[in-house]
Amino acid sequence: MELVPENRLSRVISLDFFGSLGLTPIGYALAAVLAGTFPSSAIIVAGASIAFVLWLAPLSLRTVREAA
């Protein structure tokens, strides 16, 4: 947050809040639905894989990598 320009800070905070708190109940509901069908280890691996892709995707953009 220290490196984010002041004119963009509110947007970054709102996206962080939405991703952290807004999507959590959806993830819990999805895990509850899938718990009866798949073993817990498969759900954990799938969740970790999705998280990895979501972290890696922005890094494929040059503007994100070079932002300072």
Summary of the structure (lengths in Angstrom):
residues: 68
radius of gyration: 15.8
end to end distance: 11.6
largest distance: 46.4
contacts: 121
relative contact order: 0.08
helix: 78%
strand: 0%
